[in-house]
Amino acid sequence: MKHFSAQYILTNAAPPLKRAIITTRDDGTIVNIEDSGGAPEEKHSVEYHNGIIIPGFVNCHCHLELSHMKGKIEMGGGLGGFLSKVSTNRNDTPEQITASARKADNDMIREGISLCADICNTPFSFGIKKSSSIKYLSLLEVFGIDPEKADKRIADLKNLASKALEAGLPFQMVPHSAYSMSLNLLRLLRSLTTDNKVSSVHFMETEGEKTFLNSHTGPLSDVLRESGMLPALLETPGSHIQVALKEITSSGNLVLVHNTFADRETIGAVNKRGGVFWCLCPDSNLYIENHLPPVEMMIEEGCDLVIGTDSLASNTRLSIIEELKTLQLNFPALSVEDLVKWSTFNGAKALGELERFGSIETGKNPGLLLLQNVDLINMKLREDTFVTRLI
C-alpha cells in the first residue's frame, strides 16, 4: 500500500479536499480517500507533498506518429502552409518515425498523461502503444477531397484497421476534417461507423474553412490548388454544422478538435446533437495560426471542454500542463479546478473511460499527479507551475 497527501486534493468527485490522505495499492488502484478535515494525523507511511494532487491527465488529441517532424515546420505559417509542409515532410524512414514516437510516448508518461486519443494514418506507432503505460484509443483517420478516390481511401482505411485489430489495439475510424473530405468519402465512412463509441474531427481550425465550404474559394482553396490537391470535381459539405449533425455518425461521443474560429451559431447548433466535446489545443493554435479559440464564449454556451496537445509538428511539447498554463495566461478568470476538470474528468468522459480514469475515487486507477508551484491562495496556475507523476 502507498499513502499520499498534499495541501489540496482535486478528486473531481467532491469539493476540493484539504490534506486528505489517498491510499492506493502498489499498482495504483485507489483503496481509500480519508478526509482529514484539513488536519491529518501524522503517519510515518504517508508521503506529504506541497501542492495539489489530481488524477492523471487525459490527452484528447495527439498525433504520435508525427513526432519526427518536431522543429521542421516554422511557426505562424497558417493552416494551409502547415498542411503543405506536413505532406512534404513524411520522408523519414519507419525506424526514424518509430524512434521519435517512442520518445514522445515516454515524454507524455513523464508529463502525467494516463489516457490518450491518438490520430493514426499509419501503423508505425502501434507497437509503442501496445507496450506503453498510457492507455491509447487509436483514431484511424481518413481524408480525401477527390470523390473519385473515395473507394480507394476507404480500402486503405480498412487495411489500417485490420492492422490495429491484429495488434490488439482499441480503435475507431474517423474523418480528418470538413474541408478535407468529399461528400462521397464522408458518407462511405458514416456507413462504416454506425457503432462508433467515439468519433473525432478537426473543426474550424482556420478562418478560411467556412469560405471554402461555402463557395470553394479563399486562401485554403488556393493552397489546395497550388499543391495539386484540388480535384476537377469538388463536392464538399456546405457547412461545419452539416458535417457535425448529418455527415458524421450520430452514435457515441463526438470530439471536435481545435475550434480556433468557432462561432456562437455553430456552437449552439452542434451542441444540440448531445455527446459533443470541444477539444482545445491552444499551443498548437498559436503555433499554426497565432490565434486562440473563443474559450469564454464556449463556456457561456455550455460546451464540455477537453484538452489535447496536437502533434510535435505543431507544438514544442506534448504536455497537458503546458496547454493549461497557456489557457490560464490568456484567460485569467479560469480556476485550477476548471482546468483540471477539463483535462481529466471531461477527457475521460469524452473517450468513454470514466470507469478507470478522470477522478480520484475508490476502485479507480487514473494515475496520481502532483501540481507544484501553484497559487494556492487564488487557485491559479503560474508560469513556473509543473507536474510530477506520483503514480
LOFITI-858412 format. One record per residue (C-alpha): residue number from 1; residue in one letter; x, z, y. Coordinates in nm, 2 decimals. Layout:
<rs>
{n: NUM, res: A, x: X, z: Z, y: Y}
...
</rs>
This chain:
<rs>
{n: 1, res: M, x: 0.00, z: 0.00, y: 0.00}
{n: 2, res: K, x: 0.10, z: -0.06, y: 0.36}
{n: 3, res: H, x: -0.03, z: 0.10, y: 0.68}
{n: 4, res: F, x: -0.02, z: -0.04, y: 1.03}
{n: 5, res: S, x: -0.13, z: 0.09, y: 1.37}
{n: 6, res: A, x: -0.10, z: -0.02, y: 1.74}
{n: 7, res: Q, x: -0.24, z: 0.06, y: 2.08}
{n: 8, res: Y, x: -0.53, z: -0.17, y: 2.01}
{n: 9, res: I, x: -0.67, z: -0.35, y: 1.70}
{n: 10, res: L, x: -0.89, z: -0.65, y: 1.76}
{n: 11, res: T, x: -1.09, z: -0.69, y: 1.44}
{n: 12, res: N, x: -1.35, z: -0.94, y: 1.56}
{n: 13, res: A, x: -1.60, z: -0.73, y: 1.36}
{n: 14, res: A, x: -1.63, z: -0.44, y: 1.61}
{n: 15, res: P, x: -1.53, z: -0.35, y: 1.96}
{n: 16, res: P, x: -1.15, z: -0.30, y: 2.01}
{n: 17, res: L, x: -1.02, z: 0.00, y: 1.83}
{n: 18, res: K, x: -0.76, z: 0.23, y: 1.98}
{n: 19, res: R, x: -0.48, z: 0.33, y: 1.75}
{n: 20, res: A, x: -0.68, z: 0.27, y: 1.44}
{n: 21, res: I, x: -0.49, z: 0.26, y: 1.10}
{n: 22, res: I, x: -0.52, z: -0.05, y: 0.88}
{n: 23, res: T, x: -0.43, z: -0.01, y: 0.51}
{n: 24, res: T, x: -0.35, z: -0.32, y: 0.30}
{n: 25, res: R, x: -0.24, z: -0.40, y: -0.05}
{n: 26, res: D, x: 0.11, z: -0.54, y: -0.08}
{n: 27, res: D, x: -0.05, z: -0.89, y: -0.09}
{n: 28, res: G, x: -0.21, z: -0.84, y: 0.25}
{n: 29, res: T, x: -0.57, z: -0.77, y: 0.13}
{n: 30, res: I, x: -0.73, z: -0.52, y: 0.37}
{n: 31, res: V, x: -0.83, z: -0.20, y: 0.19}
{n: 32, res: N, x: -0.94, z: 0.02, y: 0.48}
{n: 33, res: I, x: -0.96, z: 0.05, y: 0.86}
{n: 34, res: E, x: -0.96, z: 0.40, y: 0.98}
{n: 35, res: D, x: -1.10, z: 0.45, y: 1.33}
{n: 36, res: S, x: -0.89, z: 0.74, y: 1.46}
{n: 37, res: G, x: -1.08, z: 0.76, y: 1.79}
{n: 38, res: G, x: -0.76, z: 0.69, y: 1.97}
{n: 39, res: A, x: -0.57, z: 0.99, y: 1.83}
{n: 40, res: P, x: -0.44, z: 0.92, y: 1.48}
{n: 41, res: E, x: -0.27, z: 1.19, y: 1.28}
{n: 42, res: E, x: 0.10, z: 1.12, y: 1.24}
{n: 43, res: K, x: 0.17, z: 0.99, y: 0.89}
{n: 44, res: H, x: 0.51, z: 0.91, y: 0.77}
{n: 45, res: S, x: 0.40, z: 0.59, y: 0.59}
{n: 46, res: V, x: 0.23, z: 0.43, y: 0.89}
{n: 47, res: E, x: 0.41, z: 0.17, y: 1.10}
{n: 48, res: Y, x: 0.32, z: 0.24, y: 1.46}
{n: 49, res: H, x: 0.36, z: -0.06, y: 1.70}
{n: 50, res: N, x: 0.34, z: -0.12, y: 2.07}
{n: 51, res: G, x: 0.09, z: -0.40, y: 2.13}
{n: 52, res: I, x: -0.23, z: -0.54, y: 1.98}
{n: 53, res: I, x: -0.29, z: -0.61, y: 1.61}
{n: 54, res: I, x: -0.50, z: -0.92, y: 1.54}
{n: 55, res: P, x: -0.59, z: -1.14, y: 1.24}
{n: 56, res: G, x: -0.37, z: -1.44, y: 1.16}
{n: 57, res: F, x: -0.42, z: -1.75, y: 1.38}
{n: 58, res: V, x: -0.62, z: -2.05, y: 1.28}
{n: 59, res: N, x: -0.49, z: -2.39, y: 1.39}
{n: 60, res: C, x: -0.79, z: -2.62, y: 1.40}
{n: 61, res: H, x: -0.60, z: -2.94, y: 1.48}
{n: 62, res: C, x: -0.25, z: -3.04, y: 1.38}
{n: 63, res: H, x: -0.06, z: -3.35, y: 1.26}
{n: 64, res: L, x: 0.21, z: -3.20, y: 1.04}
{n: 65, res: E, x: 0.33, z: -3.55, y: 0.93}
{n: 66, res: L, x: 0.42, z: -3.65, y: 1.29}
{n: 67, res: S, x: 0.67, z: -3.36, y: 1.33}
{n: 68, res: H, x: 0.96, z: -3.61, y: 1.30}
{n: 69, res: M, x: 0.85, z: -3.76, y: 1.64}
{n: 70, res: K, x: 0.94, z: -3.44, y: 1.84}
{n: 71, res: G, x: 1.10, z: -3.54, y: 2.17}
{n: 72, res: K, x: 1.07, z: -3.92, y: 2.10}
{n: 73, res: I, x: 0.77, z: -3.97, y: 2.34}
{n: 74, res: E, x: 0.81, z: -3.89, y: 2.71}
{n: 75, res: M, x: 0.56, z: -3.67, y: 2.88}
{n: 76, res: G, x: 0.29, z: -3.79, y: 3.12}
{n: 77, res: G, x: 0.25, z: -4.14, y: 2.99}
{n: 78, res: G, x: -0.12, z: -4.12, y: 2.93}
{n: 79, res: L, x: -0.31, z: -4.16, y: 2.61}
{n: 80, res: G, x: -0.27, z: -4.54, y: 2.59}
{n: 81, res: G, x: 0.10, z: -4.53, y: 2.63}
{n: 82, res: F, x: 0.12, z: -4.24, y: 2.38}
{n: 83, res: L, x: -0.07, z: -4.43, y: 2.11}
{n: 84, res: S, x: 0.15, z: -4.73, y: 2.16}
{n: 85, res: K, x: 0.47, z: -4.51, y: 2.12}
{n: 86, res: V, x: 0.33, z: -4.34, y: 1.81}
{n: 87, res: S, x: 0.27, z: -4.67, y: 1.64}
{n: 88, res: T, x: 0.63, z: -4.79, y: 1.71}
{n: 89, res: N, x: 0.79, z: -4.46, y: 1.61}
{n: 90, res: R, x: 0.68, z: -4.45, y: 1.25}
{n: 91, res: N, x: 1.00, z: -4.59, y: 1.11}
{n: 92, res: D, x: 1.17, z: -4.28, y: 0.98}
{n: 93, res: T, x: 1.22, z: -4.25, y: 0.61}
{n: 94, res: P, x: 0.99, z: -4.05, y: 0.39}
{n: 95, res: E, x: 1.27, z: -3.80, y: 0.34}
{n: 96, res: Q, x: 1.31, z: -3.76, y: 0.72}
{n: 97, res: I, x: 0.94, z: -3.72, y: 0.77}
{n: 98, res: T, x: 0.91, z: -3.46, y: 0.49}
{n: 99, res: A, x: 1.21, z: -3.26, y: 0.61}
{n: 100, res: S, x: 1.06, z: -3.24, y: 0.97}
{n: 101, res: A, x: 0.72, z: -3.15, y: 0.83}
{n: 102, res: R, x: 0.87, z: -2.87, y: 0.62}
{n: 103, res: K, x: 1.05, z: -2.72, y: 0.92}
{n: 104, res: A, x: 0.73, z: -2.74, y: 1.12}
{n: 105, res: D, x: 0.54, z: -2.56, y: 0.84}
{n: 106, res: N, x: 0.80, z: -2.28, y: 0.84}
{n: 107, res: D, x: 0.78, z: -2.25, y: 1.21}
{n: 108, res: M, x: 0.40, z: -2.22, y: 1.20}
{n: 109, res: I, x: 0.43, z: -1.95, y: 0.94}
{n: 110, res: R, x: 0.66, z: -1.76, y: 1.18}
{n: 111, res: E, x: 0.42, z: -1.82, y: 1.47}
{n: 112, res: G, x: 0.15, z: -1.64, y: 1.28}
{n: 113, res: I, x: -0.07, z: -1.93, y: 1.16}
{n: 114, res: S, x: -0.26, z: -1.85, y: 0.84}
{n: 115, res: L, x: -0.51, z: -2.14, y: 0.82}
{n: 116, res: C, x: -0.47, z: -2.49, y: 0.95}
{n: 117, res: A, x: -0.68, z: -2.81, y: 0.96}
{n: 118, res: D, x: -0.42, z: -3.09, y: 0.94}
{n: 119, res: I, x: -0.48, z: -3.46, y: 1.01}
{n: 120, res: C, x: -0.33, z: -3.69, y: 0.74}
{n: 121, res: N, x: -0.27, z: -4.07, y: 0.74}
{n: 122, res: T, x: -0.01, z: -4.05, y: 0.46}
{n: 123, res: P, x: 0.06, z: -3.82, y: 0.16}
{n: 124, res: F, x: 0.41, z: -3.72, y: 0.29}
{n: 125, res: S, x: 0.30, z: -3.36, y: 0.37}
{n: 126, res: F, x: 0.10, z: -3.29, y: 0.05}
{n: 127, res: G, x: 0.38, z: -3.13, y: -0.14}
{n: 128, res: I, x: 0.47, z: -2.90, y: 0.15}
{n: 129, res: K, x: 0.11, z: -2.78, y: 0.18}
{n: 130, res: K, x: 0.08, z: -2.71, y: -0.19}
{n: 131, res: S, x: 0.36, z: -2.46, y: -0.17}
{n: 132, res: S, x: 0.30, z: -2.32, y: 0.18}
{n: 133, res: S, x: 0.17, z: -1.97, y: 0.25}
{n: 134, res: I, x: -0.05, z: -2.13, y: 0.51}
{n: 135, res: K, x: -0.39, z: -2.24, y: 0.37}
{n: 136, res: Y, x: -0.44, z: -2.61, y: 0.47}
{n: 137, res: L, x: -0.75, z: -2.82, y: 0.49}
{n: 138, res: S, x: -0.63, z: -3.18, y: 0.49}
{n: 139, res: L, x: -0.84, z: -3.41, y: 0.71}
{n: 140, res: L, x: -0.77, z: -3.76, y: 0.58}
{n: 141, res: E, x: -0.81, z: -3.98, y: 0.88}
{n: 142, res: V, x: -0.92, z: -4.34, y: 0.91}
{n: 143, res: F, x: -0.91, z: -4.57, y: 1.21}
{n: 144, res: G, x: -0.95, z: -4.94, y: 1.28}
{n: 145, res: I, x: -1.13, z: -5.12, y: 1.56}
{n: 146, res: D, x: -1.15, z: -5.46, y: 1.38}
{n: 147, res: P, x: -1.48, z: -5.47, y: 1.19}
{n: 148, res: E, x: -1.34, z: -5.74, y: 0.95}
{n: 149, res: K, x: -1.08, z: -5.50, y: 0.83}
{n: 150, res: A, x: -1.32, z: -5.21, y: 0.77}
{n: 151, res: D, x: -1.34, z: -5.25, y: 0.39}
{n: 152, res: K, x: -0.96, z: -5.25, y: 0.36}
{n: 153, res: R, x: -0.93, z: -4.94, y: 0.58}
{n: 154, res: I, x: -1.18, z: -4.76, y: 0.35}
{n: 155, res: A, x: -0.99, z: -4.87, y: 0.04}
{n: 156, res: D, x: -0.67, z: -4.72, y: 0.19}
{n: 157, res: L, x: -0.86, z: -4.40, y: 0.27}
{n: 158, res: K, x: -0.99, z: -4.37, y: -0.09}
{n: 159, res: N, x: -0.64, z: -4.42, y: -0.22}
{n: 160, res: L, x: -0.51, z: -4.14, y: 0.01}
{n: 161, res: A, x: -0.80, z: -3.92, y: -0.11}
{n: 162, res: S, x: -0.70, z: -3.98, y: -0.48}
{n: 163, res: K, x: -0.35, z: -3.86, y: -0.40}
{n: 164, res: A, x: -0.48, z: -3.54, y: -0.23}
{n: 165, res: L, x: -0.70, z: -3.48, y: -0.53}
{n: 166, res: E, x: -0.41, z: -3.52, y: -0.77}
{n: 167, res: A, x: -0.21, z: -3.27, y: -0.55}
{n: 168, res: G, x: -0.50, z: -3.02, y: -0.58}
{n: 169, res: L, x: -0.55, z: -3.00, y: -0.21}
{n: 170, res: P, x: -0.88, z: -2.94, y: -0.04}
{n: 171, res: F, x: -0.96, z: -3.23, y: 0.19}
{n: 172, res: Q, x: -1.23, z: -3.41, y: 0.39}
{n: 173, res: M, x: -1.24, z: -3.77, y: 0.51}
{n: 174, res: V, x: -1.28, z: -3.81, y: 0.89}
{n: 175, res: P, x: -1.28, z: -4.07, y: 1.17}
{n: 176, res: H, x: -1.00, z: -4.08, y: 1.42}
{n: 177, res: S, x: -1.19, z: -4.12, y: 1.75}
{n: 178, res: A, x: -1.48, z: -4.30, y: 1.91}
{n: 179, res: Y, x: -1.26, z: -4.57, y: 2.07}
{n: 180, res: S, x: -1.05, z: -4.65, y: 1.76}
{n: 181, res: M, x: -1.34, z: -4.71, y: 1.51}
{n: 182, res: S, x: -1.56, z: -5.02, y: 1.47}
{n: 183, res: L, x: -1.92, z: -4.95, y: 1.41}
{n: 184, res: N, x: -1.88, z: -5.11, y: 1.07}
{n: 185, res: L, x: -1.60, z: -4.87, y: 0.98}
{n: 186, res: L, x: -1.79, z: -4.57, y: 1.12}
{n: 187, res: R, x: -2.09, z: -4.64, y: 0.91}
{n: 188, res: L, x: -1.89, z: -4.71, y: 0.59}
{n: 189, res: L, x: -1.72, z: -4.37, y: 0.64}
{n: 190, res: R, x: -2.05, z: -4.20, y: 0.71}
{n: 191, res: S, x: -2.19, z: -4.32, y: 0.38}
{n: 192, res: L, x: -1.88, z: -4.16, y: 0.20}
{n: 193, res: T, x: -1.90, z: -3.82, y: 0.38}
{n: 194, res: T, x: -2.26, z: -3.71, y: 0.34}
{n: 195, res: D, x: -2.14, z: -3.39, y: 0.18}
{n: 196, res: N, x: -1.86, z: -3.30, y: 0.42}
{n: 197, res: K, x: -1.83, z: -2.93, y: 0.49}
{n: 198, res: V, x: -1.61, z: -3.01, y: 0.79}
{n: 199, res: S, x: -1.56, z: -3.32, y: 1.00}
{n: 200, res: S, x: -1.33, z: -3.38, y: 1.29}
{n: 201, res: V, x: -1.28, z: -3.64, y: 1.56}
{n: 202, res: H, x: -1.06, z: -3.68, y: 1.86}
{n: 203, res: F, x: -1.31, z: -3.66, y: 2.15}
{n: 204, res: M, x: -1.30, z: -3.76, y: 2.52}
{n: 205, res: E, x: -0.92, z: -3.72, y: 2.53}
{n: 206, res: T, x: -0.87, z: -3.96, y: 2.82}
{n: 207, res: E, x: -1.08, z: -4.07, y: 3.11}
{n: 208, res: G, x: -1.07, z: -4.43, y: 3.01}
{n: 209, res: E, x: -1.26, z: -4.37, y: 2.69}
{n: 210, res: K, x: -1.60, z: -4.38, y: 2.85}
{n: 211, res: T, x: -1.53, z: -4.70, y: 3.03}
{n: 212, res: F, x: -1.40, z: -4.86, y: 2.71}
{n: 213, res: L, x: -1.71, z: -4.77, y: 2.51}
{n: 214, res: N, x: -1.95, z: -4.87, y: 2.79}
{n: 215, res: S, x: -1.80, z: -5.20, y: 2.88}
{n: 216, res: H, x: -1.49, z: -5.27, y: 2.68}
{n: 217, res: T, x: -1.28, z: -5.27, y: 3.00}
{n: 218, res: G, x: -1.04, z: -5.03, y: 3.17}
{n: 219, res: P, x: -0.69, z: -4.90, y: 3.10}
{n: 220, res: L, x: -0.75, z: -4.82, y: 2.74}
{n: 221, res: S, x: -0.88, z: -5.17, y: 2.67}
{n: 222, res: D, x: -0.57, z: -5.31, y: 2.85}
{n: 223, res: V, x: -0.33, z: -5.11, y: 2.63}
{n: 224, res: L, x: -0.51, z: -5.21, y: 2.31}
{n: 225, res: R, x: -0.50, z: -5.57, y: 2.42}
{n: 226, res: E, x: -0.13, z: -5.56, y: 2.51}
{n: 227, res: S, x: -0.04, z: -5.40, y: 2.18}
{n: 228, res: G, x: -0.23, z: -5.66, y: 1.98}
{n: 229, res: M, x: -0.48, z: -5.41, y: 1.85}
{n: 230, res: L, x: -0.79, z: -5.56, y: 2.02}
{n: 231, res: P, x: -0.98, z: -5.79, y: 1.78}
{n: 232, res: A, x: -1.17, z: -6.10, y: 1.88}
{n: 233, res: L, x: -1.50, z: -5.94, y: 1.77}
{n: 234, res: L, x: -1.54, z: -5.59, y: 1.92}
{n: 235, res: E, x: -1.83, z: -5.37, y: 1.81}
{n: 236, res: T, x: -1.80, z: -5.01, y: 1.91}
{n: 237, res: P, x: -2.04, z: -4.72, y: 1.97}
{n: 238, res: G, x: -2.18, z: -4.72, y: 2.33}
{n: 239, res: S, x: -2.11, z: -4.35, y: 2.40}
{n: 240, res: H, x: -1.95, z: -4.03, y: 2.27}
{n: 241, res: I, x: -2.30, z: -3.89, y: 2.23}
{n: 242, res: Q, x: -2.39, z: -4.17, y: 1.99}
{n: 243, res: V, x: -2.07, z: -4.11, y: 1.79}
{n: 244, res: A, x: -2.13, z: -3.73, y: 1.75}
{n: 245, res: L, x: -2.50, z: -3.74, y: 1.68}
{n: 246, res: K, x: -2.55, z: -4.07, y: 1.49}
{n: 247, res: E, x: -2.23, z: -4.22, y: 1.36}
{n: 248, res: I, x: -2.06, z: -3.92, y: 1.20}
{n: 249, res: T, x: -2.22, z: -3.74, y: 0.91}
{n: 250, res: S, x: -2.47, z: -3.47, y: 1.01}
{n: 251, res: S, x: -2.36, z: -3.25, y: 0.72}
{n: 252, res: G, x: -2.13, z: -2.95, y: 0.77}
{n: 253, res: N, x: -1.94, z: -2.84, y: 1.09}
{n: 254, res: L, x: -1.81, z: -3.09, y: 1.34}
{n: 255, res: V, x: -1.48, z: -3.01, y: 1.52}
{n: 256, res: L, x: -1.44, z: -3.21, y: 1.85}
{n: 257, res: V, x: -1.08, z: -3.23, y: 1.94}
{n: 258, res: H, x: -0.92, z: -3.22, y: 2.29}
{n: 259, res: N, x: -1.23, z: -3.27, y: 2.52}
{n: 260, res: T, x: -1.00, z: -3.31, y: 2.81}
{n: 261, res: F, x: -1.25, z: -3.51, y: 3.01}
{n: 262, res: A, x: -1.57, z: -3.37, y: 2.86}
{n: 263, res: D, x: -1.87, z: -3.37, y: 3.09}
{n: 264, res: R, x: -2.18, z: -3.14, y: 3.11}
{n: 265, res: E, x: -2.42, z: -3.41, y: 3.00}
{n: 266, res: T, x: -2.22, z: -3.49, y: 2.68}
{n: 267, res: I, x: -2.16, z: -3.13, y: 2.60}
{n: 268, res: G, x: -2.53, z: -3.04, y: 2.64}
{n: 269, res: A, x: -2.65, z: -3.33, y: 2.42}
{n: 270, res: V, x: -2.39, z: -3.28, y: 2.15}
{n: 271, res: N, x: -2.44, z: -2.91, y: 2.12}
{n: 272, res: K, x: -2.79, z: -2.97, y: 2.00}
{n: 273, res: R, x: -2.65, z: -3.10, y: 1.67}
{n: 274, res: G, x: -2.56, z: -2.75, y: 1.57}
{n: 275, res: G, x: -2.24, z: -2.65, y: 1.39}
{n: 276, res: V, x: -2.03, z: -2.80, y: 1.67}
{n: 277, res: F, x: -1.69, z: -2.66, y: 1.76}
{n: 278, res: W, x: -1.49, z: -2.77, y: 2.06}
{n: 279, res: C, x: -1.11, z: -2.76, y: 1.99}
{n: 280, res: L, x: -0.87, z: -2.70, y: 2.28}
{n: 281, res: C, x: -0.51, z: -2.82, y: 2.26}
{n: 282, res: P, x: -0.40, z: -2.75, y: 2.62}
{n: 283, res: D, x: -0.03, z: -2.80, y: 2.58}
{n: 284, res: S, x: -0.08, z: -3.14, y: 2.43}
{n: 285, res: N, x: -0.33, z: -3.23, y: 2.70}
{n: 286, res: L, x: -0.08, z: -3.15, y: 2.97}
{n: 287, res: Y, x: 0.20, z: -3.34, y: 2.77}
{n: 288, res: I, x: 0.00, z: -3.66, y: 2.75}
{n: 289, res: E, x: -0.25, z: -3.67, y: 3.04}
{n: 290, res: N, x: -0.13, z: -3.38, y: 3.26}
{n: 291, res: H, x: -0.49, z: -3.26, y: 3.26}
{n: 292, res: L, x: -0.68, z: -2.97, y: 3.11}
{n: 293, res: P, x: -1.03, z: -2.95, y: 2.96}
{n: 294, res: P, x: -1.31, z: -2.80, y: 3.18}
{n: 295, res: V, x: -1.29, z: -2.47, y: 3.00}
{n: 296, res: E, x: -1.51, z: -2.27, y: 3.24}
{n: 297, res: M, x: -1.79, z: -2.53, y: 3.22}
{n: 298, res: M, x: -1.77, z: -2.53, y: 2.84}
{n: 299, res: I, x: -1.81, z: -2.15, y: 2.84}
{n: 300, res: E, x: -2.11, z: -2.19, y: 3.07}
{n: 301, res: E, x: -2.26, z: -2.44, y: 2.83}
{n: 302, res: G, x: -2.22, z: -2.20, y: 2.54}
{n: 303, res: C, x: -1.96, z: -2.40, y: 2.35}
{n: 304, res: D, x: -1.80, z: -2.25, y: 2.04}
{n: 305, res: L, x: -1.43, z: -2.29, y: 2.13}
{n: 306, res: V, x: -1.14, z: -2.31, y: 1.88}
{n: 307, res: I, x: -0.77, z: -2.38, y: 1.93}
{n: 308, res: G, x: -0.53, z: -2.64, y: 1.80}
{n: 309, res: T, x: -0.17, z: -2.74, y: 1.86}
{n: 310, res: D, x: -0.19, z: -3.11, y: 1.80}
{n: 311, res: S, x: 0.15, z: -3.26, y: 1.69}
{n: 312, res: L, x: 0.51, z: -3.24, y: 1.78}
{n: 313, res: A, x: 0.48, z: -3.59, y: 1.91}
{n: 314, res: S, x: 0.28, z: -3.45, y: 2.20}
{n: 315, res: N, x: 0.40, z: -3.09, y: 2.21}
{n: 316, res: T, x: 0.72, z: -2.89, y: 2.20}
{n: 317, res: R, x: 0.60, z: -2.62, y: 1.96}
{n: 318, res: L, x: 0.33, z: -2.57, y: 1.70}
{n: 319, res: S, x: 0.24, z: -2.23, y: 1.84}
{n: 320, res: I, x: -0.11, z: -2.09, y: 1.89}
{n: 321, res: I, x: 0.02, z: -1.81, y: 2.12}
{n: 322, res: E, x: 0.18, z: -2.07, y: 2.35}
{n: 323, res: E, x: -0.16, z: -2.25, y: 2.37}
{n: 324, res: L, x: -0.33, z: -1.92, y: 2.45}
{n: 325, res: K, x: -0.08, z: -1.84, y: 2.72}
{n: 326, res: T, x: -0.13, z: -2.18, y: 2.88}
{n: 327, res: L, x: -0.51, z: -2.11, y: 2.89}
{n: 328, res: Q, x: -0.45, z: -1.76, y: 3.03}
{n: 329, res: L, x: -0.23, z: -1.90, y: 3.31}
{n: 330, res: N, x: -0.47, z: -2.17, y: 3.41}
{n: 331, res: F, x: -0.79, z: -1.98, y: 3.36}
{n: 332, res: P, x: -0.70, z: -1.62, y: 3.46}
{n: 333, res: A, x: -1.05, z: -1.48, y: 3.41}
{n: 334, res: L, x: -1.02, z: -1.52, y: 3.03}
{n: 335, res: S, x: -0.95, z: -1.20, y: 2.84}
{n: 336, res: V, x: -0.73, z: -1.14, y: 2.54}
{n: 337, res: E, x: -1.05, z: -1.07, y: 2.34}
{n: 338, res: D, x: -1.18, z: -1.42, y: 2.43}
{n: 339, res: L, x: -0.86, z: -1.59, y: 2.34}
{n: 340, res: V, x: -0.81, z: -1.41, y: 2.01}
{n: 341, res: K, x: -1.17, z: -1.47, y: 1.90}
{n: 342, res: W, x: -1.13, z: -1.85, y: 1.96}
{n: 343, res: S, x: -0.80, z: -1.87, y: 1.78}
{n: 344, res: T, x: -0.90, z: -1.66, y: 1.48}
{n: 345, res: F, x: -1.27, z: -1.59, y: 1.41}
{n: 346, res: N, x: -1.41, z: -1.91, y: 1.56}
{n: 347, res: G, x: -1.15, z: -2.12, y: 1.39}
{n: 348, res: A, x: -1.22, z: -1.97, y: 1.05}
{n: 349, res: K, x: -1.59, z: -2.02, y: 1.11}
{n: 350, res: A, x: -1.54, z: -2.39, y: 1.21}
{n: 351, res: L, x: -1.34, z: -2.45, y: 0.89}
{n: 352, res: G, x: -1.58, z: -2.26, y: 0.66}
{n: 353, res: E, x: -1.32, z: -2.00, y: 0.57}
{n: 354, res: L, x: -1.47, z: -1.67, y: 0.71}
{n: 355, res: E, x: -1.47, z: -1.52, y: 0.36}
{n: 356, res: R, x: -1.10, z: -1.46, y: 0.39}
{n: 357, res: F, x: -0.98, z: -1.54, y: 0.74}
{n: 358, res: G, x: -1.08, z: -1.47, y: 1.10}
{n: 359, res: S, x: -1.14, z: -1.10, y: 1.11}
{n: 360, res: I, x: -0.99, z: -0.77, y: 1.00}
{n: 361, res: E, x: -1.24, z: -0.64, y: 0.75}
{n: 362, res: T, x: -1.22, z: -0.47, y: 0.41}
{n: 363, res: G, x: -1.16, z: -0.72, y: 0.13}
{n: 364, res: K, x: -1.03, z: -1.00, y: 0.36}
{n: 365, res: N, x: -0.67, z: -1.13, y: 0.37}
{n: 366, res: P, x: -0.64, z: -1.30, y: 0.71}
{n: 367, res: G, x: -0.28, z: -1.20, y: 0.78}
{n: 368, res: L, x: -0.19, z: -0.95, y: 1.04}
{n: 369, res: L, x: -0.01, z: -1.03, y: 1.37}
{n: 370, res: L, x: 0.12, z: -0.81, y: 1.65}
{n: 371, res: L, x: 0.09, z: -0.93, y: 2.01}
{n: 372, res: Q, x: 0.36, z: -0.78, y: 2.22}
{n: 373, res: N, x: 0.43, z: -0.77, y: 2.60}
{n: 374, res: V, x: 0.06, z: -0.78, y: 2.67}
{n: 375, res: D, x: -0.10, z: -0.65, y: 2.99}
{n: 376, res: L, x: -0.29, z: -0.37, y: 2.82}
{n: 377, res: I, x: -0.45, z: -0.24, y: 3.14}
{n: 378, res: N, x: -0.62, z: -0.57, y: 3.23}
{n: 379, res: M, x: -0.62, z: -0.71, y: 2.87}
{n: 380, res: K, x: -0.44, z: -1.03, y: 2.97}
{n: 381, res: L, x: -0.16, z: -1.23, y: 2.82}
{n: 382, res: R, x: 0.16, z: -1.25, y: 3.02}
{n: 383, res: E, x: 0.42, z: -1.52, y: 3.04}
{n: 384, res: D, x: 0.65, z: -1.32, y: 2.81}
{n: 385, res: T, x: 0.38, z: -1.23, y: 2.55}
{n: 386, res: F, x: 0.50, z: -1.31, y: 2.20}
{n: 387, res: V, x: 0.36, z: -1.27, y: 1.85}
{n: 388, res: T, x: 0.52, z: -1.11, y: 1.54}
{n: 389, res: R, x: 0.39, z: -1.15, y: 1.19}
{n: 390, res: L, x: 0.33, z: -0.82, y: 1.02}
{n: 391, res: I, x: 0.18, z: -0.97, y: 0.70}
</rs>
